[in-house]
Amino acid sequence: MNATSHAGAGPSQSGAGASETIRFPIVGMTCGACVVRVTRALKRLDGIDRVRVDLRDEMAIVRREPSVATDAAVGDAVAAAGYQARLDRRQPADPRDTAGPFGRLLWRH
């Protein structure tokens, strides 16, 4: 079973810093509803531009402005939704990883 959610919260309002795309594990997800809860929690944060949560891989990929959507804020949002964000294991990710299926097709040249 693979539930993946793609969502964009729109561009960051502050515009003050550069964005980064990170990948990190989420502990405790068991179903598609979990994916929706984590996605919604992350989308609500200021400084989050795009979110992709994958149940099968138990991963979140987030494009964020790190000075606004800090590790602490991301971790707290996921915890408030009832899960654990393993930001100690975060890795840089390709911004294309947050694109939906149509967006991924456009990235191919």
C-alpha positions as CSV (number, residue, x, y, z in Angstrom):
1,M,0.0,0.0,0.0
2,N,1.5,3.3,-1.0
3,A,-0.2,6.5,-0.1
4,T,1.5,9.7,-1.3
5,S,0.3,13.2,-0.9
6,H,1.5,16.2,-2.8
7,A,0.5,19.6,-1.6
8,G,1.7,23.2,-2.0
9,A,1.1,25.9,0.6
10,G,2.1,28.6,-1.8
11,P,5.2,30.7,-1.7
12,S,6.7,31.8,1.5
13,Q,5.5,35.1,2.7
14,S,8.8,36.4,4.1
15,G,10.9,36.0,0.9
16,A,13.9,36.7,3.1
17,G,15.9,33.5,2.6
18,A,16.8,30.8,0.2
19,S,14.7,27.7,0.3
20,E,15.9,24.1,0.7
21,T,14.4,20.8,0.1
22,I,14.9,18.1,2.7
23,R,13.9,14.5,3.2
24,F,13.3,12.9,6.6
25,P,11.7,9.8,8.2
26,I,8.3,10.0,9.8
27,V,7.7,7.4,12.5
28,G,4.2,6.1,13.4
29,M,2.3,6.3,10.1
30,T,0.2,3.3,9.3
31,C,-2.4,4.4,6.7
32,G,-3.5,7.0,4.2
33,A,-5.2,9.0,6.9
34,C,-1.8,9.4,8.6
35,V,-0.3,10.8,5.4
36,V,-3.1,13.3,5.2
37,R,-2.7,14.4,8.9
38,V,1.1,14.8,8.5
39,T,0.7,16.7,5.2
40,R,-1.9,19.1,6.7
41,A,0.3,19.7,9.7
42,L,3.3,20.6,7.6
43,K,1.3,22.7,5.1
44,R,0.1,24.9,8.0
45,L,3.6,26.1,8.8
46,D,4.8,29.4,7.5
47,G,7.9,29.0,5.3
48,I,6.8,25.6,3.8
49,D,6.4,25.8,0.1
50,R,5.8,22.1,-0.9
51,V,5.1,18.9,1.0
52,R,5.2,15.3,-0.1
53,V,4.6,12.4,2.4
54,D,5.0,8.8,1.4
55,L,3.6,6.1,3.5
56,R,5.5,3.2,1.9
57,D,8.9,4.8,2.5
58,E,7.8,6.5,5.7
59,M,9.3,9.7,4.5
60,A,8.4,13.4,4.2
61,I,10.0,15.7,1.6
62,V,9.6,19.3,2.3
63,R,10.6,22.5,0.5
64,R,11.0,25.1,3.1
65,E,12.7,28.4,4.1
66,P,14.8,27.1,7.0
67,S,14.9,30.5,8.8
68,V,11.1,30.4,9.0
69,A,10.2,26.7,9.1
70,T,12.9,25.6,11.5
71,D,13.6,22.0,12.4
72,A,12.0,22.6,15.7
73,A,8.8,24.0,14.1
74,V,8.6,21.1,11.7
75,G,9.2,18.5,14.4
76,D,6.6,20.2,16.6
77,A,4.0,20.2,13.8
78,V,4.5,16.5,13.1
79,A,4.4,15.7,16.8
80,A,1.1,17.7,17.2
81,A,-0.4,15.5,14.5
82,G,0.6,12.4,16.5
83,Y,3.8,11.2,14.7
84,Q,7.6,11.7,15.1
85,A,9.7,13.5,12.6
86,R,13.3,12.1,12.6
87,L,14.9,15.4,11.6
88,D,18.2,14.1,13.1
89,R,18.2,11.9,10.0
90,R,17.3,14.6,7.4
91,Q,19.0,14.7,4.1
92,P,19.0,17.2,1.2
93,A,16.5,16.2,-1.4
94,D,16.0,17.2,-5.0
95,P,13.3,19.9,-5.3
96,R,11.8,17.8,-8.1
97,D,10.9,15.2,-5.5
98,T,8.1,17.4,-4.2
99,A,6.5,17.8,-7.7
100,G,3.3,15.9,-8.5
101,P,3.2,13.4,-11.4
102,F,2.6,16.1,-14.0
103,G,5.4,18.2,-12.6
104,R,7.8,15.3,-12.7
105,L,7.1,14.9,-16.4
106,L,7.8,18.5,-17.0
107,W,11.2,18.2,-15.3
108,R,12.3,15.5,-17.8
109,H,14.2,17.0,-20.7
